């Protein structure tokens, strides 16, 4: 049996595949509702073809909406989402992802295909579970 290491395990083996998403025209209120309903801190923003355009994090909402007391119900996610994203592909190794997360101080990295369509999300929690029984 081959020993599992971060150098030989692919991202698609540990990433979260059923990712909760919103569209570009979603309201911040809708994102907050999804975050609460699904107990997530990050929601990718995609278009109708599944192409990733940004991420809305709990911190984005607090820093860009709540703290400055913006009208939450009327704000659009496109205005507050993080747009400069670091992504990986399903065949990236965990070692690659761990290095990126460490060097860039990231807690999550979207996984996209060659057409930039969202296929999953690798989080620090996914990495914490590394070595447990996964398929």
N, C-alpha and C positions, 0 to 999 in steps of 0.2 A: 504494500500500500504506500503510495507516494505521500510524503509529509506535506501538509498544507502550510504554505508560507505566503507572506504578502507579495512575494515575487512571482508566484505561479498561480494564484487565484485571480480570476477575472472579476471585474466589477459586476457583470451581469449575474454572478452567483450570489451576491450579497445585497444588491441594491433593492430598494423598495420599488416594486413594479406597479402597484395600484396607487398611483399618486393622485391626490386631491388637487384639482386645478381650477382656475377661473379664466374667463376670457378678458381680452383687453378692455372691453366696455363695461366690465363688472364694477359695481360700486364698492367702496371700502367697507360699507356695512355688510355686503354679501361676503366679502373675504373674512371679516371678523366672525360672522356667523359660521362659516365653514371651519375656521380655526377652532372655534369653541366646540362645534358639533363633532368634529373629527379629532380633537385634541392634538393639533399640529401647530408648529410655530412658523411654518414656511409654506407658502402656496405658490407654485409656478404659474405664470401667466402665459397662456398659449392662444394661438389663433385657431380658426375652424379646421385647419389642416394638421393641427398638433404641433406647429412650429413654436419653439420656445422664444418668448420675447423678453421675459424678465422674471423676477422673483419678488414676492411681497413677504416680508418677514414681520414678526411681532415688533421688532425694533423699528422697522420702517413706519409702521402705524403709530407707534408711540412718539417717535422723533419728528415725523412729518405731519401728523394729524392731531393727535391728542395733546402733545406738549404745546404746539402753537395755537391750539383751540380752533382748528379748521372745522368747517362744516362736514362732518364725517359722512352723513347720509348722501350728500351730493358729490363728494369727491370721487374721482375715478382712479382705479388702480394704476392705470397707465401713467398717471402723474406722480405716483409715489413709489412705484416698483424700482428695484435695483436693475439697471440695464447693462452694466458692464459685468457680464457673468463669466465665471470660470467654469467650463464644462469638461466632461470626459466622455469617452465612448464606451459601449458595453464590453469591449475587449481590452480596455485599460487594465493594468494590474492594480491590485490593492496597494502595492508599494508605490506606484505612481500617484495614486490618489492620496495616500497618507502624506507623501512628500508635499504635494500641492496644498493640502489642508494645513499642514504644519507651517509651511513657509508663508502662506497667505492669510493665516489665522482664520480659516473658514470652518464652519460646523456642518456644512452641507454642500454637495456639488451635484448639479443636474447631470443626468446621463442622456446624451442625445445621439441620434443616428447621423448618417452622412448628410442628410437633408435638414439637420438641426431640429428634428422632431423629438419631442420629449419621450423617452422610453423608460425612465426611472429616475431615482434620486438616491444618492449615497449620503448617509448622514453619519455623524459621529456615533450615534447609537448603533447603526448598522455595523460599524467597525468594532464597536465594543463587543458585539455578539460574535465576532470572528473567532473561528475555532469551535463553535458550537455546531451542532448537526444542521447543515444546510444542503440544499440540492442545487 
